[in-house]
C-alpha cells in the first residue's frame, strides 16, 4: 500500500501544491494528509466537484501551475460541464490532474448506487477524451504522478488518476473539529422520529443519515414504507421531497438533509421557498463534516442556515443544538405552515456497528410508492 505522506511529497516534488475537491472514502487517507499539511488557501473543500474544477481553473490562470482536483467517481457528473465547456482542450485548455476514487469498480463488491457508476467510469473518461492512469497498491505511484503532470502540462488538458480500493495506508485526520453539542446525529434523529406525525413521508439524504434512519425503524419494529432513502445523488434529497410534497399536498413531507449535501446544491432551497408547499418540513442535521468519507470538514458550522432559509422565503426557520430545545421546537413544527426549516447541530461520528439497508433501492422505491399512493 502507498503511504499518504510519500504520495503527497511526490506531488510537491512535481510542483503540484494546490488542491480542491470533494472528499471520497477511497481517498480519505490522502485527503486527510493533504488537509493536515497544506495551508487552508491551498486546499479547498469545494461545494461540489464542478466548483472544484472552476477553482483549479482560477488557480491555473493566476499561476500557470497545475492543480489537483480530488473526487469520488460519482462526482464526475457534477464536473462534466466545466470539464467539457471550460477546461477542455477545445475551449480554454486548462491543465489539471483529477484524482478520482473508483467506487463500484467491476469485480469489487460495493454499494448498489456505485455499481453502474463504477462500470462506466473509464468509458466516461474516454468519451470526454480525458486520458487516465490506474493507481493501486502495487503500481509505481511516482511514475504515475510524474507522467500525469508531464502530460497535463504538455498537452494543456485535464488528465485523471483512477484510484482503486485499499490503495493508501491508513492516515487519521489530526485537525479535527471538537465535539461541542449535546447530542449525536442518531440521538437527534430518534427525537425527530418520536415527535413527527405518524404516517409522515420522509426523504433522507445520502450517507449515514439514511443508514441510521433504516436502523431506527428496524429497532422500533416499524416498516420502511414511509421513507425514501436517497442512497446516491448527493445534494438532491430536498428536490425529491419537494416533487412529492407538491403532488401530495395531503401528506406531510419531511426532508432529512445533511450540511455537506445541502451546501452542494444550496440553490434548491430557493426553489422550495418559491413553490411554498405548506406541507414541507426541511430538517438539516449539521455536524460540520463529510462524515461518511473520513470526517473532512465542511463550512457547515460557519453558515447561518436559518438566515438562508429566511432569505429563500421559508415560512418558519430555527436552529437547535440541545436535546431539550429540539423536543420543544419539534412540537412547534407539527403545527407550523410550511415550508419550514430546522437546523439541528450535532456532533460528528457514527456507531462503528452501524449497518446498511437490507432492502435494495428498487424494493425501497416500490414499497414507498405503494404507501404514497394508497
Buried (B, 14 or more C-beta within 10 A) or exposed (E): EBBBBBBBBBBEEBEBBBBBBBBBBBBBBBBBBBBBBBEEEBBBBBBBBBBBBBBBBBBBEEEEBBBBBBBBBBBBBBBBEBBBEBBBBEEEEBBBBBBBBBBBBEEBEBEBBBBEBBEBBBEBBEEBEBBBBBBBEEBEBBEBBBBBBEBBBEEBBBBBBBBBBEBBBEBEBEEBBEEEBBBBBBBBBBBBBEBBEEEBBBBBBBBBBBBBBBBBBBEEEEEBBBBBBBBBBBBBBBBBBBEBBBEBEEBBBBBBBBBBBBBBBBEBBBEBBEBBBEBBBBBBBBBBBBBBBBBBBBEBBEBEBBEBBBEBBBBBBBBBBEBEBBBEBBEEBEEBEBBBBBBBBBBBBBEEEEEEBEEEBEEBEEBBEEBBEE
